[in-house]
Amino acid sequence: MLHLRLITPAGQTEEVVRLIERTVGTTHLVVLPGTARDPVGDLVLCDVAREAGDELIAGLRRLGLEDTGSIAVEDIGLSLSRRAEEAEKEAPGEGADAVLWEGLTEATHEESTLSVTYLAFITLATMIAACGVVLDNAILIVGAMAVGPEFGPLAGISTALVRRRPRLAWRSLLALLVGFAVAMALTSAFSLLMDATGLFSKDQLEGARPNTGFIYAPDWFSFVVAVLAGIAGILSLTSAKSGALVGVAISVTTVPAAANAAVALAYGDTSQTSGSTVQLLLNLLGIVLAGTVTLLTQKYFWKHRRQRP
């Protein structure tokens, strides 16, 4: 279930209430006239089944409530109510299959913001992966994958393509490109510093690396895994099962590939630089394609599911 907290202008409250009452899957409707102070208006509370949430939120936006008042949505972790159970049964489909498009757009918008924190995380992840590459340490590689925040912008691009939001697409692409460019540049400098202190060496990079050699040797399996991870990542976002994102993060070699390219570039190894770059691009392309197709498929099936009597 979702909980909606709405602030409505006094003259618009009845229209909002009628919309809520017409929407299948709503319950626990409460109207508190004149209680809102900023902005001034009435406070309207209600619960709605997740599978009916997108329809209700879209209707509220068509009424212009986001401009004249406020729309706040939050997940209900526990709801002990027979009426809530009935509302969920009345709503079409299953809550786990429903996509809250507005929530997805907002979440990917926040995750794809080019901020100091985002740059710090992707840079630190790339540096950790650089240590794993030179030391041929798979544990460090896995840790770097988990730290990397790059799935946010990738999901943002897929969402923007499906929803036709060019501003979100540009914002996500900018975060992705600038993030990796800054991370790789700083990691190259970090590698030279580590080399000067004797902690890194070119022999380590070019020696036998049974645990991490795959990073600069892209093949079709890299693309297949990226596609599967992209599908899983989008499903975890749309179904609110965020725990699966950790598994997605450690399934693809985006950050390790960027790290290997940065270290190889610092040492002038063009072969590993080019191979790692291809690996990085294959992973990024596979995730975006899979995410976009997954969202289009969900949109198609959910639309037809809601049209059934």
C-alpha positions in Angstrom: 0.0 0.0 0.0 1.0 3.6 -0.6 0.1 6.6 1.6 -0.7 9.9 0.0 -0.6 13.2 1.8 -2.2 16.0 -0.2 -2.5 19.7 0.3 -5.3 21.1 -1.8 -6.7 24.6 -2.3 -10.2 24.8 -0.6 -11.9 25.2 -4.0 -10.2 22.1 -5.4 -10.7 19.7 -2.5 -14.0 18.3 -3.7 -12.6 17.5 -7.1 -9.6 15.8 -5.6 -11.8 13.8 -3.3 -14.0 12.7 -6.2 -11.0 11.5 -8.1 -9.8 9.5 -5.1 -13.2 7.9 -4.6 -13.4 7.0 -8.3 -10.0 5.3 -8.3 -10.3 1.6 -7.6 -8.0 0.4 -4.8 -8.2 3.5 -2.5 -9.2 3.5 1.1 -8.7 5.3 4.5 -9.8 8.7 3.0 -9.5 11.6 5.5 -10.2 15.3 4.8 -9.1 17.9 7.2 -10.5 21.3 6.0 -8.4 24.4 6.6 -5.5 22.7 8.4 -2.7 23.4 5.9 -0.8 26.6 6.4 2.0 26.5 3.7 0.5 26.4 1.2 -2.8 27.3 2.6 -5.6 24.8 2.0 -7.1 21.5 3.1 -5.2 18.3 4.1 -6.4 15.2 2.3 -5.0 11.8 3.4 -5.6 8.4 1.8 -4.1 5.0 1.2 -4.0 3.3 -2.3 -3.0 -0.1 -3.5 0.4 0.1 -5.2 -1.0 -1.2 -8.4 -3.5 1.7 -8.5 -1.0 4.3 -7.3 0.3 5.4 -10.7 -3.2 6.0 -12.1 -4.2 8.2 -9.0 -0.9 10.2 -9.0 -1.3 10.8 -12.8 -4.9 12.1 -12.2 -3.7 14.4 -9.4 -1.1 15.8 -11.7 -3.6 16.4 -14.4 -5.6 18.5 -11.9 -2.4 20.6 -11.4 -2.2 19.8 -7.8 1.6 19.8 -7.9 1.4 23.5 -8.8 -1.5 24.6 -6.6 -0.8 22.4 -3.6 1.3 19.3 -2.7 1.5 15.6 -3.5 3.6 13.4 -1.1 3.8 9.6 -1.5 5.3 7.1 0.9 5.3 3.3 1.1 3.4 1.7 4.0 5.5 -1.0 5.6 2.7 -2.4 7.6 -1.1 -1.9 7.3 -3.4 -3.9 9.5 -6.8 -3.2 8.0 -9.5 -5.4 6.5 -10.5 -2.5 4.3 -6.9 -2.2 3.0 -6.9 -5.8 2.1 -10.2 -5.4 0.2 -8.7 -2.3 -1.6 -5.7 -4.4 -2.8 -8.0 -7.1 -4.0 -10.1 -4.6 -6.0 -7.1 -3.1 -7.7 -6.0 -4.7 -11.0 -2.8 -6.8 -11.1 -0.2 -7.4 -8.4 1.5 -4.7 -6.4 5.0 -6.2 -7.1 4.4 -5.9 -10.9 3.2 -2.3 -10.8 5.4 0.5 -12.0 5.1 3.9 -10.3 6.4 6.0 -13.1 6.5 9.3 -11.2 8.4 7.6 -8.4 10.8 5.9 -10.8 11.5 9.2 -12.6 12.1 11.0 -9.3 14.3 8.3 -7.9 16.5 8.1 -11.1 16.6 11.9 -11.2 18.1 12.0 -7.7 20.5 9.1 -8.4 21.8 10.7 -11.6 22.6 14.1 -10.2 26.2 15.1 -10.9 27.2 16.0 -7.3 30.4 16.1 -5.2 29.2 13.0 -3.4 28.5 11.1 -6.7 32.0 12.0 -8.0 33.6 11.0 -4.7 31.9 7.5 -4.7 32.7 6.7 -8.4 36.3 7.9 -7.9 36.8 5.9 -4.7 35.3 2.9 -6.4 37.6 3.2 -9.4 40.7 3.6 -7.1 39.7 0.5 -5.1 39.3 -1.4 -8.3 42.7 -0.1 -9.5 44.3 -1.7 -6.4 42.4 -4.9 -7.2 43.6 -4.9 -10.8 47.3 -4.4 -9.9 47.2 -6.9 -7.1 45.0 -9.3 -9.0 42.7 -9.4 -6.0 39.1 -10.4 -6.8 37.8 -9.3 -3.4 38.8 -5.7 -4.0 37.2 -5.8 -7.5 33.9 -7.0 -6.0 34.1 -4.3 -3.3 34.7 -1.7 -5.9 31.7 -2.9 -7.9 29.4 -2.6 -4.8 30.7 1.0 -4.1 30.2 2.3 -7.6 27.1 4.5 -8.1 26.9 4.3 -11.9 23.7 2.3 -12.1 21.7 5.4 -11.1 22.5 7.4 -14.3 22.2 4.2 -16.5 18.6 3.7 -15.1 18.0 7.4 -15.6 18.8 7.1 -19.3 16.5 4.1 -19.7 13.7 5.8 -17.9 14.2 9.0 -19.9 14.0 7.2 -23.2 10.8 5.4 -22.3 9.1 8.5 -20.8 10.5 10.8 -23.4 12.2 13.1 -20.9 15.2 14.7 -22.7 16.2 16.7 -19.7 16.5 13.6 -17.5 18.4 11.8 -20.3 20.9 14.7 -20.6 21.3 14.9 -16.9 22.0 11.2 -16.6 24.3 11.1 -19.5 26.3 14.1 -18.1 26.6 12.4 -14.8 27.8 9.2 -16.4 30.3 10.7 -18.8 31.8 13.3 -16.4 31.8 10.9 -13.5 33.8 8.2 -15.4 36.1 10.9 -16.9 36.9 12.4 -13.6 37.3 9.0 -11.9 39.6 7.7 -14.6 41.8 10.9 -14.6 42.2 10.9 -10.9 42.8 7.1 -10.8 45.6 7.5 -13.4 47.2 10.2 -11.2 46.7 7.8 -8.2 48.4 5.0 -10.1 51.5 7.2 -10.8 51.6 8.2 -7.1 51.4 4.5 -6.1 54.1 3.7 -8.6 56.4 6.4 -7.2 56.0 4.9 -3.7 56.7 1.4 -5.0 53.3 0.0 -4.3 52.3 -0.3 -8.0 54.5 -1.5 -10.9 54.0 -2.0 -14.6 55.2 -5.6 -14.2 52.2 -6.3 -11.9 49.8 -4.9 -14.4 51.2 -6.8 -17.4 52.0 -10.0 -15.5 49.8 -13.1 -15.2 46.4 -12.1 -13.7 44.2 -15.1 -13.5 41.6 -13.4 -11.3 41.2 -10.1 -13.1 42.6 -10.6 -16.7 39.0 -10.9 -18.0 38.5 -7.1 -17.4 40.5 -6.1 -20.4 39.5 -9.0 -22.6 35.9 -8.3 -23.6 33.7 -10.9 -25.2 30.0 -11.6 -25.9 29.6 -13.0 -22.3 30.4 -9.5 -21.0 27.5 -8.1 -23.0 25.1 -10.9 -22.1 25.9 -10.5 -18.4 25.4 -6.7 -18.7 22.0 -7.3 -20.3 20.9 -9.7 -17.6 22.1 -7.3 -14.9 20.3 -4.4 -16.6 17.0 -6.3 -16.5 17.5 -7.3 -12.9 18.4 -3.7 -11.9 15.3 -2.2 -13.5 13.1 -4.8 -12.0 14.5 -4.1 -8.5 13.8 -0.4 -9.0 10.3 -0.8 -10.3 9.3 -3.4 -7.7 11.0 -1.5 -4.8 13.2 -4.4 -4.1 16.4 -2.4 -3.7 18.3 -5.2 -2.1 18.8 -6.8 -5.6 20.7 -3.7 -6.7 23.8 -4.9 -4.8 23.8 -8.1 -6.8 23.4 -6.1 -10.0 26.3 -3.9 -9.0 28.7 -6.8 -8.6 27.6 -8.5 -11.8 29.0 -6.0 -14.3 32.6 -4.8 -14.8 32.0 -1.1 -15.4 34.1 0.3 -12.6 36.8 -2.4 -12.8 37.1 -1.8 -16.6 37.4 2.0 -16.0 40.0 1.3 -13.4 42.0 -1.0 -15.6 41.9 1.5 -18.4 43.1 4.3 -16.1 46.0 2.3 -14.7 47.0 1.0 -18.2 46.9 4.5 -19.5 49.2 5.7 -16.7 51.7 3.1 -17.8 51.2 3.6 -21.5 49.8 0.1 -22.1 47.6 0.9 -25.1 46.5 -2.7 -25.5 44.9 -3.0 -22.0 43.6 0.6 -22.3 41.7 -0.2 -25.5 40.5 -3.6 -24.3 39.2 -2.2 -21.0 37.5 0.7 -22.7 35.6 -1.7 -25.0 34.7 -3.7 -21.9 33.3 -0.6 -20.3 31.3 0.5 -23.3 29.9 -3.0 -23.8 28.6 -3.0 -20.2 27.1 0.4 -20.4 25.4 -0.3 -23.7 24.1 -3.7 -22.5 22.6 -2.2 -19.3 20.9 0.8 -21.1 19.4 -1.4 -23.8 18.2 -4.0 -21.4 16.8 -1.4 -19.0 14.9 0.4 -21.8 13.4 -2.8 -23.2 12.4 -4.0 -19.8 10.6 -0.7 -19.0 8.9 -0.8 -22.4 7.8 -4.4 -21.8 6.5 -3.5 -18.3 4.6 -0.5 -19.7 3.0 -2.6 -22.4 1.9 -5.5 -20.2 0.7 -3.3 -17.3 -1.4 -1.2 -19.7 -3.1 -4.2 -21.1 -3.5 -5.7 -17.6 -5.3 -2.6 -16.4 -7.6 -2.6 -19.4 -9.0 -6.1 -18.5 -12.4 -6.1 -16.7 
